[in-house]
Amino acid sequence: MLIDMPEADVLEILDDTGTFNEQEWIGTGKQECTDLPNFVKSAREAARAVPDSVIEKIHLPSPDVLVADFVAWELPRISSEIISTKPSGQYSLKITAPS
């Protein structure tokens, strides 16, 4: 279950057993255990989920690709060329006003 995480002080994830309030659970010294309420487990999984926007950017192959096809793909050539720049070319002593 993926849930968009709001940027608020209280993260509300509702299920059949309650509402998760991060102020009651995060930074309070409570230890993680196997008998956590379902709403806490749901909030934990939502916080651990990799956002779709990140997954789209890393170009993962489709889950439908066969392993044999995946390992047969040719990867881009990695260059062993060392590219260096001089720090003096990256900075200027001229002070200009922002435009």
N, C-alpha and C positions, 0 to 999 in steps of 0.2 A: 504494500500500500504506500504510494508516494503522496506526500502532502506538501503543498507549498508552505514554506516556513515564513510566518509573518515577522516583521521586525518590530516586535512589541515586547514589553516586559513580561507579559503573561501569554504563554503559548497555549492555546486551547485546542486540545485534541479530544473529541468526544467519542466515546464508545459506550457499550452497555454498562460499564461499571463506574464511570466518573469523568471528571475533567482534569487534565494535567495542568498544574500551576507550577511553573519552573521555580518560583520563589520557595515553594514547599519542598522541592527535591534537589535543586542544584546548589552546591556550596553549603549544604547543611550538615555534612559529615555522615550522611546515611550511606551505608554500604550496599553495593549491588548484590542481590541474591536471586535465587531461582524462583521465589514466590512473589515477585513484584506484581502489582495490579496490572491488568491488561492495558489500561490507559497510559501507564508509565512505560510499558514495553513498546506500545505504539509510538509514543513520543521519542523514545530512544532510537527506534528503527528509522523514524522520519529524520532525525538529526544526523544519523549515520549515512543516509542515502546520498548518493552522488547526484547532484542536480542534473536534469536533462540537458541544460545549456552547456555543462562541462562535458558530458558524454558526447554531445554533438561535435564539439570542438576537437576531440582527440581521435576522431575517425576510427572507431572500433569497427571491425567487420560485423556483418549481419550474423545474428545467432544461427541462421539457417545454413551458413557456409560449412561444408564438410571439412573435417580436420585435414584430410589428405589434400584438399584444394588450398586450404589456408597455408600449410607448410610449403606448398609448391609455388606460392607467390614470390615474385622477385622483389626484393626490397631496394629502395634507392641506394645508389652507390654512396658510400661514406668516404669523403675526401680525407686524406692524411695531410693535406696542405695546412701549414700553420699560417694563419692570417694575423698579422700584428699591426698595430697602429701606434704612432707616437702620441703620448699624452698631450704634447704641445699642440698637436693638430686638432685636439678636441676642445680646447679652451681658448679663450681670447682675453686679452687684458683690456680691451675696449669696453667701456660701460655705456650701454645704450638704454634709453628710456623705453619702457614697455609701450607697445603700440596698441 
